[in-house]
Amino acid sequence: MNAIERKTAISLALIYATRMLGLFMILPVFAIYAENLDQVTPLLVGLAIGIYGLTQALFQIPFGAWSDRAGRKPVIIIGLCIFLLGSIVAATSGSIYGVIIGRALQGMGAIASVIMALASDLTREEHRTKVMAVIGASIGAAFMLALILGPILEGWFGVKGIFWLTALLAAVSIALLTLMIPTPMQTTEHATLDRATLKSVISDGQLLRLDLGVFILHMVLTAIFVVVPLILRDQFTLAAESHWQIYLSVMLISIVLLVPVIIISEKRAKTKLAFLFSIALCALSHLIMFTQPQTLSTFFIALTLFFWGFNLLEASMPSQVSKLSNPVSKGLSMGVFSSSQFLGAFAGGVVAGALVQNFGHNGVFLFAFVMFLLWFLVALSMSSPVSYKTLTVDLKDIAQHQREDFLQQCHGLQGVADITVISEQQIAYIKTDRALFKTKKFNQLQIDFIG
């Protein structure tokens, strides 16, 4: 990467991460803080925690389409201003309804897809994956940091202070975008969305299983933060400002545990087994919590099991979606996957609030166990992931009257799973099975036609 691409990657990662940090920092502390708000009920607490997911899912695609016409940077600035406004509304509100409105506004500034599009506009194709990886890593880091910083900052200046800090971070992000990131001369063109493409994505059984999975995963993640902070305080007498010690320990141990699972599953081609193992860990953790452990150590083990499974799934699922997607509709597939994640966060807050209101904390853990059990049964029927590699062939190098013959011969090669031709750009995407595809034969075929 050149200097501009490095600066773009770091700056956009910071903007993305600070926004996610602001959304997530209240997760471990809001359930306790909300007890002091007017007109509060468990259902409304859950709604306040999860409402950002609904508005983010609803506005993600419109913001992306708008940026194609109005430009990336203006739309990102508007999104950050809405996010800043939502943070101020939440910070100044004394009622649960005001916080709900503020959180809804925070989610409404749905700039995730626009940031990714801007990253594409400002980087060369051969370095685009690296830039996306930097931004993706910043999201995971922001979530982990939020669980630790939330309780610490709450102890220093309260949840209102966290909302004010979030507003300040949004203002800093606007300055960073304006001063550090260049304006692209032109935006990247995207494939037109048609019914056939949409139908192929939403009717793909493998992709739908992953969409359901990420919905359940983030539904439960949001749901447990409606009850876990209260349990740590009331049952185990831990002050809210000390909860970060639990979350930090849980996250560190879960990260250490996930590394060998990833290495072994990749090395021995046991990706599906590792996937099922991760879901089983999540189910087991909530079964333990449902039994109402009497000691903090048992509850700690249950939380660690959950985040071990959660981090394994969070690390592997986007890659699986990418591998299973048709190259032409990969963006749409990832968009549906992301929307499922956000809607899961919304559903988790609302469902957990309703369950606590009617059945107490245990209702949430039983619900989570049943959801993971359902997901496990659905995942059993998934095909074992095939390791694919997509080759890009520039058809302009091949005489026009020979292209059809070339593509037919490519279809006949062992390991070729699919070929997609983009006529306007004269490019062919050849999806190949790494285990079966013979690179030497393909290279010879290219030589025969290109010369």
ZAMARGU-4260 file (C-alpha; in steps of 0.2 Angstrom, whole numbers, plus 5000, padded with zeros to 4 digits):
<rodrens>
0) 5000/5000/5000 | 5006/5018/4997 | 5005/5032/5009 | 4988/5038/5004 | 4981/5020/5005
5) 4988/5018/5023 | 4982/5034/5029 | 4965/5030/5021 | 4964/5013/5030 | 4969/5019/5047
10) 4958/5035/5046 | 4942/5025/5040 | 4946/5012/5053 | 4946/5025/5067 | 4930/5033/5061
15) 4921/5016/5060 | 4929/5010/5077 | 4924/5026/5087 | 4906/5025/5081 | 4905/5006/5086
20) 4913/5010/5102 | 4900/5023/5106 | 4886/5011/5102 | 4894/4997/5112 | 4901/5006/5128
25) 4883/5007/5136 | 4880/4988/5134 | 4888/4983/5150 | 4881/4997/5161 | 4865/5003/5154
30) 4853/4990/5162 | 4860/4997/5179 | 4859/5015/5174 | 4841/5014/5167 | 4834/5010/5185
35) 4836/5028/5189 | 4826/5034/5173 | 4808/5039/5173 | 4795/5028/5166 | 4807/5013/5165
40) 4802/4995/5163 | 4813/4980/5158 | 4805/4980/5140 | 4809/4998/5138 | 4827/4995/5144
45) 4829/4981/5131 | 4821/4992/5118 | 4834/5006/5122 | 4848/4994/5121 | 4843/4986/5104
50) 4834/5000/5095 | 4850/5005/5086 | 4850/4989/5077 | 4833/4992/5069 | 4837/5009/5062
55) 4854/5004/5057 | 4847/4990/5046 | 4833/5001/5039 | 4845/5015/5034 | 4860/5005/5028
60) 4855/5002/5010 | 4847/5020/5008 | 4863/5028/5014 | 4874/5018/5002 | 4863/5022/4987
65) 4863/5040/4992 | 4882/5041/4993 | 4882/5034/4975 | 4874/5050/4969 | 4879/5063/4982
70) 4897/5058/4986 | 4904/5047/5000 | 4911/5061/5011 | 4896/5072/5012 | 4885/5057/5016
75) 4897/5051/5030 | 4897/5068/5038 | 4878/5069/5038 | 4878/5051/5046 | 4890/5056/5059
80) 4880/5072/5063 | 4864/5062/5065 | 4874/5050/5077 | 4881/5065/5086 | 4863/5072/5088
85) 4857/5055/5095 | 4871/5055/5108 | 4867/5072/5114 | 4848/5067/5115 | 4852/5052/5125
90) 4864/5061/5136 | 4852/5075/5141 | 4837/5064/5143 | 4830/5060/5160 | 4817/5047/5154
95) 4819/5030/5146 | 4809/5037/5130 | 4822/5050/5127 | 4836/5038/5128 | 4827/5026/5116
100) 4825/5041/5103 | 4843/5045/5105 | 4849/5027/5102 | 4837/5026/5087 | 4846/5042/5080
105) 4863/5034/5083 | 4858/5019/5073 | 4850/5030/5059 | 4867/5037/5055 | 4871/5021/5046
110) 4887/5024/5037 | 4895/5007/5038 | 4892/5003/5020 | 4897/5020/5014 | 4914/5019/5023
115) 4917/5003/5015 | 4913/5010/4998 | 4924/5025/5001 | 4938/5013/5005 | 4935/5005/4989
120) 4936/5021/4980 | 4952/5027/4987 | 4962/5010/4986 | 4969/5000/4971 | 4960/4984/4969
125) 4976/4973/4973 | 4976/4982/4991 | 4958/4983/4994 | 4957/4967/5004 | 4970/4973/5016
130) 4961/4989/5019 | 4945/4980/5022 | 4954/4969/5034 | 4961/4984/5044 | 4943/4991/5045
135) 4936/4974/5050 | 4949/4971/5064 | 4945/4988/5071 | 4926/4983/5073 | 4931/4968/5084
140) 4944/4978/5094 | 4930/4992/5097 | 4918/4979/5104 | 4931/4971/5116 | 4937/4988/5121
145) 4919/4994/5124 | 4915/4980/5136 | 4931/4985/5146 | 4929/5004/5145 | 4910/5005/5148
150) 4911/5001/5166 | 4927/5011/5169 | 4920/5026/5162 | 4903/5024/5170 | 4913/5024/5187
155) 4921/5040/5182 | 4907/5051/5175 | 4892/5040/5173 | 4882/5034/5158 | 4877/5052/5153
160) 4896/5056/5152 | 4898/5041/5140 | 4885/5048/5129 | 4893/5065/5129 | 4910/5056/5125
165) 4902/5047/5111 | 4896/5064/5104 | 4914/5071/5106 | 4921/5056/5096 | 4908/5059/5082
170) 4914/5077/5081 | 4932/5071/5080 | 4928/5058/5067 | 4920/5072/5056 | 4936/5082/5058
175) 4947/5067/5054 | 4936/5063/5038 | 4938/5082/5032 | 4956/5084/5036 | 4964/5067/5033
180) 4954/5058/5020 | 4955/5064/5001 | 4939/5065/4991 | 4939/5052/4977 | 4938/5059/4959
185) 4925/5046/4955 | 4915/5033/4964 | 4916/5014/4961 | 4902/5008/4950 | 4891/4994/4957
190) 4881/4981/4949 | 4863/4986/4947 | 4852/4976/4959 | 4839/4966/4949 | 4826/4953/4955
195) 4835/4938/4949 | 4851/4943/4959 | 4841/4947/4974 | 4831/4930/4973 | 4847/4920/4970
200) 4854/4927/4987 | 4839/4926/4998 | 4835/4908/4991 | 4852/4901/4994 | 4850/4888/5008
205) 4868/4889/5014 | 4868/4908/5015 | 4851/4908/5023 | 4858/4897/5037 | 4872/4909/5040
210) 4860/4924/5040 | 4849/4915/5053 | 4865/4911/5063 | 4871/4929/5064 | 4853/4935/5068
215) 4853/4922/5083 | 4871/4926/5088 | 4868/4945/5090 | 4851/4943/5097 | 4858/4933/5111
220) 4873/4945/5113 | 4861/4960/5115 | 4849/4950/5126 | 4862/4944/5139 | 4867/4962/5142
225) 4850/4966/5148 | 4852/4954/5163 | 4871/4950/5166 | 4876/4967/5173 | 4861/4966/5185
230) 4866/4948/5190 | 4884/4953/5193 | 4879/4967/5204 | 4864/4959/5214 | 4869/4941/5215
235) 4887/4942/5216 | 4888/4960/5224 | 4901/4967/5211 | 4900/4986/5210 | 4896/4991/5192
240) 4913/5000/5190 | 4922/4983/5194 | 4913/4974/5180 | 4927/4978/5168 | 4938/4966/5177
245) 4926/4951/5173 | 4924/4956/5155 | 4943/4959/5152 | 4947/4942/5159 | 4933/4933/5149
250) 4938/4941/5133 | 4957/4937/5135 | 4954/4919/5140 | 4941/4917/5125 | 4954/4924/5113
255) 4968/4913/5119 | 4956/4898/5117 | 4950/4902/5100 | 4967/4902/5092 | 4971/4883/5093
260) 4953/4879/5087 | 4955/4890/5071 | 4972/4883/5067 | 4967/4865/5069 | 4951/4866/5060
265) 4959/4875/5045 | 4974/4863/5045 | 4963/4847/5046 | 4949/4854/5035 | 4937/4852/5050
270) 4928/4869/5047 | 4911/4863/5049 | 4915/4853/5065 | 4923/4869/5073 | 4907/4878/5068
275) 4896/4866/5077 | 4908/4866/5092 | 4906/4885/5093 | 4887/4884/5093 | 4887/4870/5106
280) 4899/4881/5117 | 4886/4895/5116 | 4871/4883/5120 | 4881/4875/5135 | 4885/4892/5142
285) 4867/4897/5143 | 4862/4881/5150 | 4874/4883/5164 | 4868/4901/5167 | 4850/4895/5167
290) 4854/4883/5182 | 4857/4899/5192 | 4875/4895/5197 | 4878/4900/5215 | 4896/4905/5213
295) 4905/4919/5203 | 4917/4907/5197 | 4904/4896/5189 | 4895/4911/5181 | 4913/4917/5175
300) 4916/4900/5166 | 4899/4901/5158 | 4902/4918/5151 | 4919/4913/5145 | 4912/4898/5136
305) 4899/4910/5127 | 4912/4922/5122 | 4924/4908/5116 | 4910/4902/5105 | 4905/4919/5100
310) 4922/4925/5095 | 4925/4909/5085 | 4908/4912/5075 | 4911/4930/5073 | 4928/4927/5065
315) 4922/4913/5053 | 4905/4918/5047 | 4909/4933/5036 | 4922/4923/5028 | 4910/4909/5025
320) 4897/4921/5017 | 4911/4928/5006 | 4916/4911/5000 | 4899/4905/4996 | 4893/4920/4987
325) 4893/4923/4968 | 4907/4936/4965 | 4894/4947/4956 | 4882/4947/4971 | 4895/4946/4985
330) 4891/4964/4991 | 4872/4960/4991 | 4875/4944/5001 | 4886/4953/5014 | 4873/4967/5015
335) 4859/4954/5019 | 4871/4946/5032 | 4875/4963/5040 | 4856/4967/5040 | 4852/4951/5049
340) 4865/4955/5062 | 4858/4972/5066 | 4840/4965/5066 | 4846/4952/5078 | 4853/4965/5090
345) 4836/4974/5089 | 4826/4958/5092 | 4838/4953/5107 | 4835/4969/5116 | 4816/4969/5114
350) 4814/4950/5118 | 4825/4950/5133 | 4816/4965/5140 | 4799/4956/5138 | 4806/4940/5145
355) 4813/4949/5161 | 4797/4958/5163 | 4787/4942/5163 | 4798/4928/5168 | 4814/4935/5176
360) 4832/4933/5171 | 4831/4915/5169 | 4818/4917/5155 | 4832/4925/5145 | 4845/4911/5147
365) 4832/4898/5143 | 4827/4907/5127 | 4845/4909/5122 | 4848/4890/5125 | 4833/4886/5114
370) 4839/4897/5100 | 4857/4890/5100 | 4849/4873/5100 | 4838/4877/5085 | 4853/4885/5076
375) 4864/4869/5080 | 4850/4858/5072 | 4849/4869/5057 | 4868/4870/5055 | 4869/4851/5055
380) 4862/4850/5038 | 4875/4863/5031 | 4887/4857/5018 | 4905/4856/5023 | 4913/4872/5017
385) 4923/4870/5001 | 4939/4881/5000 | 4936/4891/4984 | 4948/4903/4975 | 4941/4915/4962
390) 4952/4919/4947 | 4949/4935/4937 | 4952/4934/4919 | 4953/4949/4908 | 4944/4944/4892
395) 4951/4959/4882 | 4967/4949/4880 | 4957/4935/4871 | 4951/4938/4853 | 4932/4941/4853
400) 4928/4926/4842 | 4938/4914/4853 | 4930/4919/4870 | 4916/4908/4870 | 4927/4893/4866
405) 4939/4898/4880 | 4925/4899/4893 | 4918/4882/4887 | 4935/4874/4889 | 4937/4882/4906
410) 4920/4875/4911 | 4927/4858/4907 | 4943/4859/4918 | 4942/4849/4934 | 4938/4860/4950
415) 4929/4874/4941 | 4913/4877/4951 | 4906/4892/4942 | 4910/4906/4929 | 4903/4923/4929
420) 4905/4935/4914 | 4904/4954/4916 | 4901/4959/4898 | 4902/4978/4901 | 4920/4976/4909
425) 4925/4961/4898 | 4930/4951/4914 | 4927/4933/4919 | 4926/4927/4937 | 4931/4909/4938
430) 4927/4901/4955 | 4938/4886/4958 | 4939/4872/4971 | 4957/4873/4978 | 4958/4855/4981
435) 4953/4849/4963 | 4958/4864/4952 | 4974/4861/4942 | 4983/4878/4940 | 4995/4872/4927
440) 4982/4866/4915 | 4973/4883/4917 | 4989/4892/4914 | 4992/4882/4898 | 4974/4885/4892
445) 4977/4904/4894 | 4993/4903/4884 | 4984/4893/4870 | 4972/4907/4868 | 4982/4923/4873
450) 4998/4917/4865
</rodrens>
